[in-house]
């Protein structure tokens, strides 16, 4: 059914008459775009509230042998690099007022867009599964430390189901609900992180921490790439959260708030993880990446901190599923966004059960996934970013017209330059990538492979190829989005 809704300014806008957002992939009319760039700050803070960053910080100290100063440098560089890209791609949202994978039709063509769109949609399943499993572990840890209830198959399934259902409920309400939850989670998580930091300051052997020798510079670069991978995965979704911004919004502010929001969370959690690892080295390789908090923190800090972290992971998954719903619609799946979100919820439930009940190493699976995730998303980022340099606006009518009459039909529905640059960039990145699941033939004996920079090679190759290949001329915009429009329910 279609209905005309009251103003839907979304997560970045002003107050709305309806909490539930009903707009689909159609560009947001100018009349509804009243958002503020400063609201991107809590959005990207919430997108990083995960205790997995503590474990990754510990891995820098234990597995990579970095000292606290090197961990500080990695924890700062990773969000600046990854969310700098996220912010830059987010500029397209204010230009076109549509989700990222919908705007991508203008780059790849109506049919060509199905190739990167399908890969990104599948990759989201893995990211949502990782977060669902981490949230389930957090809930299991709380049950254990409070009531002595030990994990079993029934509890694993029950907690995983509860997490996925809650995620679906939040993301189904739409961007306004995500925005409200993000603001509260930001303040609560920040407050309890200060308590955890205070506990660490009081109980840590700082002489031992600062006495750690420096590790290889090469592993610092590898660490930046590993942590940046999670941020890069948000790049195709960046316009989803900036499409309610007016066209006059500051591009610099979009990038600045995206980077700042990530740094506020990533830097301190990476440092805390590296410090914790000095006294708890098993943290870096724990099968369960969450339960350690129940043993090294006082109960009065551990329980609320885990519960707030659980909310943070719910929000990360809600944001991901929110965008995944748009991706499914962009791929031509004829369902409402809410039903598309439900599909992702079921998939993450099934895959999460497999990871918790069958897989032998959570962290091994997580790091292998991150290594390949960055490459999958970076190919799209390179092509889309290069196209942004020549395209200032998007034709709303052409974005939604999937027939031969669309200005974005190109050759048989494909833009040969974009598809070729994407495919070759993706292939190049995989050649240099290494993980527990896959090792490319160029993953060793060169700095790109040894430093874990396959995703950098992907961005560079896809960007440069698209820049130099002959492309269709940018069609003039004939149907800018203006005034009220109907919205899919």
HELIX and SHEET records of a PDB file:
HELIX    1   1 UNK A   10  UNK A   12  5                                   3    
HELIX    2   2 UNK A   30  UNK A   32  5                                   3    
HELIX    3   3 UNK A   37  UNK A   39  5                                   3    
HELIX    4   4 UNK A   40  UNK A   46  1                                   7    
HELIX    5   5 UNK A   52  UNK A   62  1                                  11    
HELIX    6   6 UNK A   68  UNK A   96  1                                  29    
HELIX    7   7 UNK A  100  UNK A  103  1                                   4    
HELIX    8   8 UNK A  105  UNK A  108  1                                   4    
HELIX    9   9 UNK A  113  UNK A  147  1                                  35    
HELIX   10  10 UNK A  153  UNK A  173  1                                  21    
HELIX   11  11 UNK A  175  UNK A  203  1                                  29    
HELIX   12  12 UNK A  206  UNK A  210  1                                   5    
HELIX   13  13 UNK A  217  UNK A  232  1                                  16    
HELIX   14  14 UNK A  235  UNK A  241  5                                   7    
HELIX   15  15 UNK A  251  UNK A  279  1                                  29    
HELIX   16  16 UNK A  281  UNK A  285  5                                   5    
HELIX   17  17 UNK A  293  UNK A  296  1                                   4    
HELIX   18  18 UNK A  299  UNK A  330  1                                  32    
HELIX   19  19 UNK A  337  UNK A  357  1                                  21    
HELIX   20  20 UNK A  362  UNK A  388  1                                  27    
HELIX   21  21 UNK A  396  UNK A  400  1                                   5    
HELIX   22  22 UNK A  416  UNK A  431  1                                  16    
HELIX   23  23 UNK A  447  UNK A  450  1                                   4    
HELIX   24  24 UNK A  454  UNK A  468  1                                  15    
SHEET    1   A 2 UNK A   2  UNK A   3  0                                        
SHEET    2   A 2 UNK A 487  UNK A 488 -1                                        
END                                                                             
